[in-house]
Each structure stands twice: as C-alpha cells, then as structure tokens.
Amino acid sequence: MPEPAADIGLVVCDMDGTLLDADGLVPEGFWPLLHEMTARGIAFVPASGRQYQSLVRLFDRFPGTLSYVAENGAVAVREGELLHAAAMDPDFVRCAVLAVRAANDDGARLRAIACRADGASIESADPEFAAHAATYCAVLHQVDDLTADTDGVVKIAVYDFDDAAATANGVLAHLGDDHALVVSGAHWLDITGRGVHKGVGVRRLQEHFGVSAARTVVFGDYLNDLEMLDAADLSYAMDNAHPEVAARARFRAPSNVEHGVVTVLSELLG
C-alpha cells in the first residue's frame, strides 16, 4: 500500500469482481467515499464490460453525474456527454452472429448480445440467458434475428454456458484475427473493434479531465482490465484477480467480497 495520496485526480474502477460485492451491489461503505471524492474534485469513473445504462442504474442513488467507460471501452461518457462509441463494421457483426450460430450447431451452448450505445438486443428466447443478459443490460430488446440490423453495434457479448476461455481460444478464436476478443468472465467473452479496450476509454477521460497517469488510480480483477491498469501509476489488482491481472498491477487490494476498493480508497484518501 502506497502512502495516502493528496493529489489523486481520477479513480477508475471495474465493477463485477472488483467494486461490487458478492450480491452484485455497491458496498454501503463506498457511498461516503464517493461523496468525499466529489467534494475534493476527484473524478470517479466506473469502467466495465456492462452497458452504459446498466452502470447508470448501479449509481442511481448518487445525486451527481458521473463519467463512465462502458462496453469494455467501446463507449465512453463524460458527465452525460458521449465522447465516443466505436461501432464495428456491420458485415463483421453479421459474420460474428453467424459464427455463434454455427458453433451451437456443432454442440456449443452460446448466446449473443448485440450492444449499441443506446441499448442491446438478443435473439434468443432462452429465459436463463435472458436473465443473465438483463443483469448487465438495463436496456434490452428481444428481436427475431440479430443479423437483420447490424449497424451501430459497438460490442458483441457472448455468453457461454460452459467455458468462455475455451470458446475464445477455440471455435470463436478466428473472430479475434482483426478484432479485439477478450474473456471478461468465466462465462462471458466480448468482441469489439481492433484496439478497443477499457484503456482507450480511460485515456480519453484522462485527456478531458487533464489528469496524468501519476494522478490516476485503477482497480481491476479480470482480463478485460489489463490495458486500463497500464493507464495508472496506482494500479490495483483485487485479491480475487486473475493471475495475469495480479502480475500486471503494481499493488494488491483485498477481494471484492472483503470490500477491497473501499479499504484501499479509505487509505489513499487519508
């Protein structure tokens, strides 16, 4: 643990497995810290593979307006203003959906979500999958065919009922040849445009806030957090983090179930 830092300007935090507790909720002890950071002029930014609208819902009890990095960096919003939405080529989106269907024809158990800046769409009527999707997508539409409209898609999220890492390295590996394909959880993998990741969104917000890496704190736990850890001198891996994340971060924090973000921020804020 470094010494308490008086000159922090930006705190960026992953959600699932990092800030959120075992019930998927923001710990009660975090809210006073959020008010304290706001009073000190420190920007707090949730950064997640989740949808922007889902992140706003998580923080709806906060009276102010936060900035967000959503969809694994494909969407960045500064205090309500959309900074960027990195849409993918519509033909690639169509090919990716067809690849998911083909994998299912061969025995896989995959479901796709087409994510846009203003909401997400699914074509599967599977109620178990729909419940998983609704956890991360506050705006979610059921459609008959995802390939019927592929414009404006910034991310394709794939839920694997079995093992997302095996799928990313197997039947869907070719989709990462010219796009970013990252495992974001045990059952989730995300596909975005080449060079799109959370680190891109964090650096955009650093530019807009005029905050350097030396004044930035980042917390993460999984593989989709790797690049944003590089954007901060004060980078923290949770105690429950993936080994690659633990190796990449400069510091460690207690696990999310131990409210590690709250513990570390309390120390850093003195």
N, C-alpha and C positions, 0 to 999 in steps of 0.2 A: 504494500500500500504506500503510494507516494504521500508526501506531506499535503495538508489541506491547501487547495489552490485558490487564491483570491482573484485570479484573472481568467477564470473559465468564461467562455463566451457562448459555447454551444454544447449541448448534451444530446447525443443521438442514441436511441435505444430500440433494439429489436423487441418484439412483443412475446410471441409464443416461445416458452422455454427460457425467456430472459426476464422481462419485467412481470409478465402475467404469472399468477400463482397456479397451483395445481388444479384450481377450478376455472382457469382461464379468465381470471378477474384481475384488475389493477389492485394491488395491495392497499389497504387503507392508509398505511404509513407513507405512501407515496404522495398523497394529495397535499399535505402541508409542504413537502419539498417542492412540488410544482409551483405552489404559490410563492414560496421563497425564491425560487429561481426567477420567476416572472418579476418579482419585486426588485431583484438585483440586475435585471436586464439580460439574463441568461436565457437563450432560446432553447426550449426543449422540443425535440423532434422525434416522434415515433417513426421507425423505419422497419417496414415489414413486407412480406410477400402478400399480405392481406390487401384487400380493396381499400381505396381511399375512404369510401363511405363507411366501411366497417371500422376503420380506425377512428373516424369522427364519432361514431357511435360509442366506442370504448371510452372516449374522453368527453362525453356529452355533459357531465356534471361540472366540468371546468368552465367558468364563465367567460374566459378569454378565447382568442382564436389562435390555434397552434399551426405550425407548419408540419408537413408530412412528406415522407418518402414511402410511396406505396408500390404495389405490384413489383417488388424486387428492384426498384429503381426505374421502372418504366414510366412511372408517374411521380412528379414532384410538385408540391403545392406549398407556396409561401403565404401564410396568413390569409388563406382563402383564394389566392391568385394562382391559377395553373401556370407553372413555369414550363413544364414540358410533358408531353405524352408521346412516347416513342412507338408509333404504330409500325407494325410489321407488314411486309408485302402480303397482300390478300391471297395471292397464289400459294405462298408458303403456308399460310394459315390453313387453307383448304387441304394441302398435302399432309399437314400435321394431323388434322382431324381424321383423314382417311387412313393414316398410319396407325392411329389409335384403334380404329375400327378393324383394320387388318390384324393387329395384334390380338384383339379379342376373338377374331375368327379362328386364331391359332391357339386359343386357350387362356390368354391373359385375362385379367379382370381389371380393366382400366376404364376411367371415366374422364371426360374432358370438360373444361370450362373455358369459354372464350371471354377474356377480360378486356374491357374498354375503360376509358377514364370515367365514363358516366354510368357504368354498370356492367354486369356479367350475364352470360347466357349459358344454359345447359340444354342438351337434347335428351339426356337420359331421364327416364321417369322413376328410376330406382329410388325408393324412399330413403334407404340408408345413406346413399350417396348424396341425395338432395339435402339431408340433414347436415352432413359434413360440409357441403358447399355453403349452406346458409350460415354456418359458423363464421366463415371468412368473407362472405359477400352479403352486405346489407341490402344491396340492390341486385336482385337475381331474377332472371326471366327464363321461363321454360319455352323452348322453341322446338319445332319438329325436326329441323336439320341445320346444324351449325355451319355447314358448307354453303347454305343459301345466301348468307351475308357475312363476308369476311373482311369488310372494310373497318378500319379504325381499331382493330384488335391490337392491344399492346402486350398481351401475355396470354399464353395458353398454359393453364394449370392442369396437370394430370394427376388424378387420384388413383393410386394403385392399392387395391385391397390386400395385396401381398407384400411386395418389397420394391419400393421406388428406386433404390440404388441399383438393384439388379436390372430393372427395366431401363434405367438411364444408361447403363453400360451394355445393354442387350438390344432388345427389339426396337427401342427408340433412339439408340445411340447415333444413328445417321442424321437425326434432326439437329444434332449439335455440330455438324460439319461446318455450317456457316451461320449458325445462330448460337446464342448462349443457352445451354441446357444445364440446369443446376438442381441438385437434390435439396429440397428445402425442409424436409422432414422424413420420418420413417415411411410415410405413405404418400408423400407429395413430391412431384418434380415440376419445375417451371421452365417454360421456354420463352425467351424474349429475343430481341434483336441482338446481333453481334455487338459486344462491347457494352451492353446494357446490364447494369447491376446496381446494387444499393450504393456502392461507392460513387457512382456517377451522380446520383441524386444528392448525396451528402456534399460533394464538392460544389455542386450548383448552389446549394444553400449557403455553404461557406463563403462563396463569392458574393452572394446577395447580402449576407449579414456582415461581410467584411471580417470574418473570423478565420484565423490561421489554424493549421493542424495542431500547433502548440497549445492553442486555447480550446481544443475540442476533446470531448470525452465520448467514447463509443462503447456500447455494451452489446455482445452477441453470443450466440451459442451454437449456430449451425452453419453449414457450408455456404449458404447464401449470404452470410455475414462477412465472409473473408475480406472482400475488397473494401468494405467500409471500415474495417479495423485499420487498414493501411492509411486511412484519411485522418487518423487521430494519433497524437503522441500519447494520449492517455486512453489506450485501448484495453478493454477488459473482456476476458472470456469467463463465462459462468462456470461454476464447479461441475455442472452437468453438461458442459460443452462437448461437442465432437472433438476428438483428438487433434484434428488439423486446425481447428479454431483455437484450441488451447495453445498449440505451438506457435500460432501466428500472433496472438495478442501479447502485449507487454506485461499485463497484470492479470490476476485472477480475482474473481468475486465469488462469494457464496452462491449456492444454487438458487434457482428461481423459487423453489418451494421454501427456501430459507429467507426469501425477500432480499436477495443479494444486492440488487440495484439500490434498494432503499438504504442498506447498510453502507455501501460504498459512497453514495451521494451524501449521506449524512456526514461522513468523514471528510469528503472533499470540500463540502460547504462549510466545514468547521463548526 
